[in-house]
Amino acid sequence: MYVIPDASDAFKWTGVLFVHRGYFASGVFSFTLSIPTTYPAAPPTVTFQTDCFHPLIDPTSGRFALASRFPSWRPRVDFLFHVLHYLKAAFKRASLDELREASCLNKEAYRLYRDQNTLFAKLAAQSAMLSITDASLFGSGSRGASGGRSGIKFRKLEDGEEEVLKEKLEKEGKARLVRREIGMGAPLKQHLKLKSHSYPHRSERFPYPLNLPRDRARRTAALGMPTATRAVIFTFALLVAFAALAGPIILFSAPRKDQNAFRTRGPSILRASAGPGVSHVAAAGPDEYLLGTGIGDITGPIVGINMMGYAEITQSGTGLHMRQRARAFIVVDGAERILFVNLDCAMGDSGITRAFLAKLEKLYPGVYSEKNVALVGTHAHAGVGGYLENFLPQVTSLGFVPETFDAIVAGAITATQRAHESLAPGRLSLGKSTLLDSNLNRSPTAYLENPAEERARYEYDVDKDFSLLQFNDTATGTSKGFLSFFAVHGTSLNNKNTLISGDNKGMAAFLSESQYDPSSLPGENKFVAGYAQSNMGDVTPNTEGAWCDDPGKPWDNQRCEPLHSTCGGSVMTCHARGPGFPSDYDSNRIIGTNQHEAAMKLMKSPDLTPISGPVMSVHQYVNMASYSFKAVDGSSANLCPAALGHGFAAGTTDGPGADLSTVYGGNATSANPLLDLFIKDGLTPTPSPEQVACHAPKEILFNTGFAHVPYNWSPAIVALQMFRLGQVVIILVPTELTTMAGRRLRESVRNELISKGVIGPDGLVLIGAIANGAYSHYTATREEYQVQRYEGGLLACFSVERSKLTQVQPKAHQQFSDLGHWKPGVGYDGSGLGKRYGQVIKDVRTDASYAAGNTVAVTFIGANPRNDLRHEQSFFTIQTNLSGDWKTVKTDSHPSTTFEWVQTNTVSTAFADDVALP
């Protein structure tokens, strides 16, 4: 424990409690201790600034119940030391066992501790995990800053700074100096170390109470502490000694493996390494491949079409933030090749893949096929919708939207043509680093269901690995681009955003391509930066966590209830916050920048590992509705047709669903009987007893596997695929794998490939998602599935052989010709009476200059953007004239610009154009 008074108010102390074992292990909890002016006649009050699920802590105000230990305050018998000592003891099992409900301020926590201890343990661990997030440690905390200018604050240590500080402390021996100057008695004559302590028995007492005379406090001035008040000197000296009881005094240290894997590292965002099983090899003499990279525009209609990702029917496009791109990467080794197309959209799709392959066959007969081609979405939730061929994801877009579909296919073809034409001898290299502060587990309580021994193998509850494949041109000695993999959802821009964008991975790609090709406009660059998705099923970019946005309610601006992500019992006002909150665009920029900087650090590293060995690809279709396999325990198991539960309807903290009284982890329909009448038994067929049993414990809300009107709601047959590039294997899946599901998949595939001699011990297995189609929602572990949060779903199974995946027939159903089109077209589009296209309604300032940071805006008459998508072009250009010639410096794909279209009436339209000067 570490406590210090406010410099301006000696009666207000701020403190931090480090918990090292028990239910709240690894927690870092801030609190304030307020001393009344009538002290010691009246007791102090303690208020926790950090949210904590504890029986003695009021969940709304944070007030700590001292009455359980001090039912009646005894002046000059009870002192502040006793309060602080009890504060520490209250987090131990012995104190929790002695509690009585009457003295508890959080009755729910008390009852769970008494009656459902396992659940209490999970929620306590959740509190500990949340307490060490960036928002809690380095932000303002959940109830405001924990102290004024003299309050205890944390900062991230730079690389190597921790060791320097520890060495300095040990060398100067400040702990012994504190002990000598205070003159404490025998109970404190023990060594103060940074990592371990001897804890005195609870019955031992300090020889002096905490209301020491001021002359004793003055004598501590010899310590030379940087403070201007006697109270600060006095309290700091005493409470350094108190730390011998509470635990180590550490700004922040690297987590221990035996503590739960939720601690956030402090020293730096990035820690570069070659990664497990990857040796550092000199960059001389690796095998050469033919390498090609290319980029294309896949932006669909930017207005009037529902956006793909959140399934929010009111979220239709009104303009453009950044264009969506396709980035193609080709690797050729003799007769074998692979084509990886990274799409700035929510996911690949089986219909998109078929149309794309048909066009490629005409361009390059016999070269590209479903076996060696992967179309992989970044899972951006800010792209144009309506392109998937199953009915369920088409509901909010009012059916299939051909313009979106055609734009994606055309842009992917353009990118591939450019990559194919750029094929030249080159070398591949591999790098890995750890990227922090860029992703967070949005369902940590579900993750905690996984076995403790399995979780103990990992430092974090999300994957922090950032992997990169560098494409180098042999002739020029320069880089053609890179393809990276990092797990984080494309949900930095929330479901209120209506500007089309590539979200955080699109932002990262723009930054990297601009850095390598600073003179090229977006989309014209030769250097291509791919930011592919990985096992991000339960991973959010909104690193501040989930908060209640419900003005006027007691829970407003408080953390959401952790088990069900609710605020006042509803999921509707529980929203995740990104690092740039309240601006989603700032959050998007931050998460994109973090990924960009991780890539740039690896691209400049001299320690990348050369890739050598054959190029291979394998592909199979699996009928998931009737697939049989052997489970891990050797028993036989069968899958069944798809179905979605209440967690699906509730949405996620990144974007809550419709207000249907559904919650994460909840299966009861009694809260809203309309669910039974109109959805469960109305929209889709009533599930059979066999279907119910197969999906248990999920209570089926949408029985999509049996819904075929107007056509298939969900896929049954899905495509699975693997690419091999020397010692690197990429698993390509049409599903969102949770963190632990992805870890299990990577490990099992890697072990199988090593045992069969396909790769060696230095082999690395990566996951590429969401690939090819048909989109198959989520894949969770068996343990996570039991709690039925949003990600609870089907566990995919893979049959791996040395050189191929077993082909499973039949192929995916091709229903492209059956798709419905219910979204009306543009119709008549005119400039309006007395107006003309291009007419400026509101011009820029011409009587004054603009400075950096100003916003320049112009409004003019223009046609509906759906009339012409302007592929490989721009809806506007921003030009400068510095030497007599106009030069385009920005387009509609620069993140500093936004472009919006507003329909003023049925026959007149207008454009609005904004640009922020850097």
Beta strands, then each sheet from edge to edge (+ up, - down):
strand 1: 2-6
strand 2: 9-18
strand 3: 28-34
strand 4: 45-48
strand 5: 270-273
strand 6: 289-297
strand 7: 303-308
strand 8: 316-320
strand 9: 325-333
strand 10: 336-343
strand 11: 373-377
strand 12: 383-384
strand 13: 424-435
strand 14: 440-441
strand 15: 465-473
strand 16: 479-485
strand 17: 499-500
strand 18: 528-532
strand 19: 539-540
strand 20: 545-548
strand 21: 574-577
strand 22: 609-610
strand 23: 615-623
strand 24: 628-630
strand 25: 636-638
strand 26: 644-645
strand 27: 651-652
strand 28: 655-656
strand 29: 700-702
strand 30: 717-725
strand 31: 728-732
strand 32: 736-737
strand 33: 764-768
strand 34: 778-779
strand 35: 840-842
strand 36: 855-861
strand 37: 877-881
strand 38: 886-891
strand 39: 897-903
strand 40: 909-916
sheet 1: 1+ 2- 3+ 4-
sheet 2: 5+ 13- 6+ 9- 10+ 11+
sheet 3: 5+ 13- 15+ 16- 18-
sheet 4: 5+ 13- 22+
sheet 5: 12+ 7- 8+ 17+
sheet 6: 12+ 7- 8+ 39- 40+ 36- 35+
sheet 7: 14+ 19-
sheet 8: 20+ 21-
sheet 9: 23+ 30- 31+ 33+
sheet 10: 24+ 25-
sheet 11: 26+ 29-
sheet 12: 27+ 28-
sheet 13: 32+ 34+
sheet 14: 37+ 38-
end
